[in-house]
Amino acid sequence: MIILGLTGSIGMGKSATATLFREEGVPVYDADAAVHALYAEGGAAVAPIEAAFPGVTEGGAVDRTRLRTRVLDDPDAMKQLEGIVHPLAGAAQIDFRRSAHATGAPFAIIDIPLLFETGGNRHCDFTLVVTAPAEVQRERVLARPGMTPETFEAILARQMPDADKRARADFILSSAHGFDFARDQVRAIVALMIRLAAERNA
């Protein structure tokens, strides 16, 4: 089974692109959803995060706003948080790969926002970066509830520049021209991955 790593900076349209792949019947691992599950009530990350950062949980779940405030501008705290979350999310990803392989799917998508930053691309056969012009990205992100220019800039500072991601990618998908354009690009990639998987298994 071929693994295609999907990534893109905040506001580039990565999540919408992942949805397009799902609509084509491709199994998709959503790293953000996996982390949400870890942070939710009863999630495996709640207790260790509260131990490391007292006061960031409420009602048995991690309060993401409190946690973000605590770690966003503190590289050491961010590294400590990643040391808690990444192994747990990695285990969830391994479970996904096994279940996707068991279905006989020719390829699967691993959707990880910090794919290159965490070295996750080393565990993928190919990588796909979703991109859009910087002004489109900024407009999308600042339209989100609770988002401020300062928070946006702090998030961008943690992410590899879009140009660097595009330089490393096997495929680049533009989300700047609407869903129909993006869907055509997704379908072309799906067809190619299916053909490559068939050639690999021949």
NORDA-V347352 format. One record per residue. RES is the residue in three letters. PSI is psi as a letter, one per 30 degrees, with the letter a starting at -180 (* if undefined). Layout:
((RES/PSI) (RES/PSI))
This chain:
((MET/k) (ILE/k) (ILE/k) (LEU/j) (GLY/k) (LEU/k) (THR/l) (GLY/k) (SER/l) (ILE/k) (GLY/g) (MET/f) (GLY/g) (LYS/e) (SER/e) (ALA/e) (THR/e) (ALA/e) (THR/e) (LEU/e) (PHE/e) (ARG/e) (GLU/f) (GLU/g) (GLY/g) (VAL/k) (PRO/k) (VAL/k) (TYR/k) (ASP/j) (ALA/e) (ASP/e) (ALA/e) (ALA/e) (VAL/e) (HIS/e) (ALA/e) (LEU/e) (TYR/f) (ALA/l) (GLU/k) (GLY/f) (GLY/l) (ALA/f) (ALA/f) (VAL/e) (ALA/e) (PRO/e) (ILE/e) (GLU/e) (ALA/e) (ALA/e) (PHE/i) (PRO/k) (GLY/g) (VAL/g) (THR/l) (GLU/k) (GLY/g) (GLY/g) (ALA/l) (VAL/k) (ASP/j) (ARG/e) (THR/e) (ARG/e) (LEU/e) (ARG/e) (THR/e) (ARG/e) (VAL/f) (LEU/e) (ASP/g) (ASP/j) (PRO/e) (ASP/e) (ALA/e) (MET/e) (LYS/e) (GLN/e) (LEU/e) (GLU/e) (GLY/f) (ILE/e) (VAL/e) (HIS/e) (PRO/e) (LEU/e) (ALA/e) (GLY/e) (ALA/e) (ALA/e) (GLN/e) (ILE/e) (ASP/e) (PHE/e) (ARG/e) (ARG/e) (SER/e) (ALA/e) (HIS/e) (ALA/f) (THR/f) (GLY/g) (ALA/k) (PRO/f) (PHE/l) (ALA/l) (ILE/k) (ILE/j) (ASP/j) (ILE/j) (PRO/e) (LEU/h) (LEU/e) (PHE/e) (GLU/e) (THR/f) (GLY/g) (GLY/f) (ASN/f) (ARG/f) (HIS/g) (CYS/l) (ASP/e) (PHE/l) (THR/k) (LEU/k) (VAL/k) (VAL/k) (THR/l) (ALA/l) (PRO/l) (ALA/e) (GLU/e) (VAL/e) (GLN/e) (ARG/e) (GLU/e) (ARG/e) (VAL/e) (LEU/f) (ALA/f) (ARG/k) (PRO/k) (GLY/f) (MET/k) (THR/l) (PRO/e) (GLU/e) (THR/e) (PHE/e) (GLU/e) (ALA/e) (ILE/e) (LEU/e) (ALA/f) (ARG/f) (GLN/k) (MET/k) (PRO/k) (ASP/e) (ALA/e) (ASP/e) (LYS/e) (ARG/e) (ALA/f) (ARG/f) (ALA/k) (ASP/e) (PHE/k) (ILE/k) (LEU/k) (SER/k) (SER/g) (ALA/f) (HIS/g) (GLY/l) (PHE/e) (ASP/e) (PHE/e) (ALA/e) (ARG/e) (ASP/e) (GLN/e) (VAL/e) (ARG/e) (ALA/e) (ILE/e) (VAL/e) (ALA/e) (LEU/e) (MET/e) (ILE/e) (ARG/e) (LEU/e) (ALA/e) (ALA/e) (GLU/e) (ARG/e) (ASN/f) (ALA/*))
